[in-house]
Amino acid sequence: MGFRMGADDYVAKPFRPEEFRLRMRAVLNRTGSQRGAPAKAEPEGDEMIRCGALTVLPGAREVRCHGVPVGLTAAEYDALHLLIQVPGAVVSRQALCAVALGRELAPMERSLDNLISRLRKKLEEAGEGPDQIQSARGRGYYYCV
């Protein structure tokens, strides 16, 4: 099931710490994220999306606030990237759920609202106001400019 959901690898419990360490090393080698790996070059200016204090670097899947990287999960990044591409325009809850969570939004589901709440909190901690992502009641969310 983990592989069907997009996982690269998994470790079944119980596991030995040595096995976990070796699997982590293998994943880091595959992704090039090991310590001492060369830093990624800055993307071209036309690849950046700037909106207020936020800069989104789609090639690196990175978000910076006032030049400082903001640690986002993949789902949080996907939701923010979708919202910031059309600042001020309402993005439907269904579209956000499809892009960020990779599935249809079920009736009475709160996972999207929880994701947006965590995203707002992380943006506020990074120095961006928590009111940057607003809800359009019953329709979706939008990024304030």
C-alpha positions in Angstrom: 0.0 0.0 0.0 2.9 2.4 0.8 4.4 1.9 -2.7 1.0 2.5 -4.3 0.8 5.8 -2.4 4.1 6.9 -3.8 6.7 5.8 -1.2 10.2 5.1 -2.3 10.9 2.7 0.5 9.5 1.6 3.9 10.6 -0.3 7.0 8.3 -2.8 8.6 8.2 -3.0 12.4 10.1 -4.3 14.3 13.3 -3.3 12.6 17.0 -3.0 13.5 18.4 0.5 13.7 21.2 -0.6 11.4 18.7 -1.5 8.7 16.9 1.8 9.1 20.2 3.7 8.8 21.2 1.8 5.7 17.9 2.4 4.0 18.0 6.1 4.8 21.5 6.3 3.3 20.2 4.6 0.1 17.3 7.0 -0.2 19.6 10.0 0.3 22.0 8.6 -2.3 19.1 8.2 -4.8 17.9 11.8 -4.2 21.3 13.4 -4.0 20.4 14.9 -0.6 23.5 13.7 1.3 25.7 16.0 3.3 28.3 17.6 1.2 26.2 17.4 -1.9 26.7 20.5 -4.1 24.1 23.1 -3.5 21.5 23.7 -6.2 22.0 26.7 -8.4 19.4 29.4 -8.2 16.8 29.0 -10.9 16.3 31.5 -13.6 14.3 34.6 -12.7 11.4 33.6 -14.9 11.0 30.4 -12.9 10.5 32.2 -9.6 7.1 33.3 -8.3 7.2 36.3 -6.1 4.3 37.4 -4.0 4.9 39.9 -1.2 7.6 38.5 1.1 7.3 35.0 -0.4 9.4 33.6 -3.2 8.5 30.2 -4.6 11.1 28.3 -6.5 9.2 25.6 -8.5 12.3 23.8 -9.8 13.7 23.3 -6.3 10.2 22.9 -4.7 11.3 25.5 -2.2 9.6 28.4 -0.5 11.4 31.4 1.0 10.0 34.1 3.2 12.2 37.2 3.4 14.9 35.1 1.8 14.8 32.4 4.5 13.7 28.9 3.5 10.3 27.7 4.9 10.1 24.0 5.7 7.0 22.7 4.1 5.7 19.2 3.5 5.0 18.2 -0.1 1.2 18.7 0.3 1.7 22.1 1.9 4.1 23.1 -0.9 1.6 21.9 -3.6 -1.3 23.8 -2.0 0.7 27.0 -1.6 2.1 26.8 -5.1 -1.4 26.4 -6.5 -2.7 29.4 -4.5 0.2 31.7 -5.2 0.0 31.1 -9.0 -3.3 33.0 -9.0 -3.1 35.5 -6.2 -6.4 36.9 -5.2 -8.4 34.3 -7.1 -10.4 31.6 -5.3 -9.1 28.1 -5.8 -11.8 25.5 -5.1 -11.5 23.1 -2.2 -11.8 20.2 -4.8 -8.9 21.5 -6.8 -6.7 22.0 -3.8 -7.5 18.5 -2.5 -6.7 17.0 -5.9 -3.4 18.8 -6.2 -2.2 18.8 -2.6 -3.6 15.5 -1.3 -3.9 13.6 -4.6 -7.5 12.6 -4.1 -11.1 13.8 -4.3 -12.5 15.7 -1.4 -15.0 13.6 0.6 -18.0 15.2 2.2 -17.4 16.5 5.7 -13.7 15.9 5.3 -11.4 18.2 7.3 -8.0 17.1 6.1 -7.7 20.1 3.6 -8.7 22.5 6.4 -6.1 21.1 8.7 -3.4 21.3 5.9 -4.3 25.0 5.3 -4.1 25.6 9.1 -0.6 24.1 9.3 0.5 26.1 6.2 -0.8 29.4 7.7 1.0 28.6 11.0 4.3 27.9 9.2 4.0 31.1 7.1 3.3 33.1 10.2 6.3 31.6 12.0 8.4 32.5 8.9 7.4 36.2 9.1 4.5 36.3 6.7 1.1 37.2 8.1 -1.3 34.4 8.9 -4.0 36.2 7.0 -2.3 35.7 3.7 -4.4 32.6 3.0 -8.1 33.5 3.3 -11.1 31.2 3.0 -14.0 31.9 0.7 -16.7 30.3 2.7 -18.1 27.2 0.9 -15.9 27.7 -2.2 -12.2 27.4 -1.4 -9.2 29.5 -0.5 -7.3 32.4 -2.0 -3.9 34.0 -1.4 -4.1 37.7 -0.5 -1.7 40.1 -2.2 
